Every structure is written in C-alpha cells, then in structure tokens.
C-alpha cells in the first residue's frame, strides 16, 4: 500500500501489510521510533526501500517492522511478480 509521508524528499512510502487493520489495545511502539496510543486504528507491516540497483526497484526491509495509522493509507494495490519457468 502507499502511505502518506511528511518527508519532503518522497511523495509516499510503500508498505507490505503483514497484519490486518486493528485497534490497539495498549500503547505500542514500532522499530522506527514511532509510538501509538491505545485505541488508535493502525496496520502493521514492512516498508520497501527504493533500490535503483534492483531490477524491481525496491527492497523489502525485513528487519524493521512498522506501524502505520490507517488514515495515512493513500492507496491499496496488488503487486504481481512473474518468475521465469513458472
């Protein structure tokens, strides 16, 4: 999904959702240093980092889980990858 950002160098971030939207039952922090209050509507996932050396252009950041406000979601989209021989 595309996620809103206030980063002046980027229009949006791309997030792979790993958990369905939820309402937090307790305060929670993510690996990026963001803290979210109990009762907040969020999704959890992993960001993609722009990678010009990759043939796909993005690399999934497996080691830094993120939490995102559901209202920051700009667009849902489905990525389909084609693999040779399949």
Secondary structure, 3 states (H helix, E strand, C coil): CEEECCCCCCCEEEEEEEEEEEECCCCEECCCCCEECCCCEEEEEEEEEECCCCCCCEEEEEEEEEEEEHHHEEECCCCCCCCCCC
